[in-house]
Amino acid sequence: MPNINDAAIVPSSAQPIADKEGRVTTYWQRFFNALVSAPATIGTVDVTSSPFTYTAGQAGQLAVSGGTVSSITLTRNTVAVPTGVTAGLIAMRNGDQVTVTYSGLPTINFIPG
């Protein structure tokens, strides 16, 4: 099964699409398989005490809804940026952190990219 990020990695145009026997090369095979494979399952995030921080293990979006949220901050490479929203989808890359400050428990899900 292809890696979830394979679809984003287009093989170089210098990479031959077929080998000497006329078969599609592994690089292109992975790319094509990622285009038609089933999407990854949306994950439920177990929210703990406020402020709650979620660290992405892969690219995707964090969906925050409900509850009483006062702030959401995205941190990438030690730079923290307030999102200016209290609900919605936050785009994340592998290793990004989102901190949600709340007084009423929100629902949080991770949607793999």
Residue pairs with C-beta under 8 A, 6 or more apart in sequence:
1 33
1 37
2 30
2 33
2 34
2 37
3 30
3 34
4 34
4 40
4 58
4 59
4 112
4 113
5 58
5 59
5 113
6 30
6 31
6 33
6 34
7 31
7 34
7 35
8 59
8 113
9 31
10 31
11 25
11 27
11 28
11 31
15 25
15 27
15 28
16 25
17 24
17 25
17 28
18 24
18 25
19 25
24 32
39 112
40 112
41 112
42 109
42 110
42 111
42 112
43 109
43 110
43 111
43 112
44 108
44 109
45 54
45 62
45 108
45 109
45 110
47 100
47 105
47 106
47 107
47 108
50 100
50 101
50 102
50 103
51 99
51 100
51 101
51 102
52 99
52 100
52 101
52 102
52 108
53 97
53 98
53 99
53 100
54 62
54 97
54 98
54 100
54 108
54 110
55 95
55 96
55 97
56 62
56 92
56 93
56 94
56 95
56 96
56 97
56 98
56 110
57 94
58 94
58 112
58 113
59 92
59 93
59 94
59 112
59 113
60 92
60 110
60 111
60 112
60 113
61 89
61 90
61 91
61 92
61 110
61 111
61 113
62 89
62 90
62 92
62 98
62 108
62 109
62 110
62 111
63 88
63 89
63 107
63 108
63 109
63 110
63 111
64 72
64 86
64 87
64 88
64 90
64 98
64 100
64 106
64 107
64 108
65 87
65 88
65 106
65 107
65 108
66 87
66 104
66 105
66 106
66 107
67 102
67 104
67 105
67 106
67 107
68 102
68 103
68 104
68 106
69 86
69 87
69 100
69 101
69 102
69 104
69 106
70 86
70 101
70 102
70 103
71 82
71 86
71 99
71 100
71 101
72 82
72 83
72 85
72 86
72 90
72 98
72 99
72 100
72 101
73 80
73 81
73 82
73 83
73 98
73 99
73 101
74 80
74 81
74 83
74 90
74 92
74 96
74 97
74 98
75 81
75 96
75 97
75 98
75 99
76 93
76 95
76 96
76 97
80 99
83 90
87 106
89 111
90 98
92 98
92 110
100 106
100 108
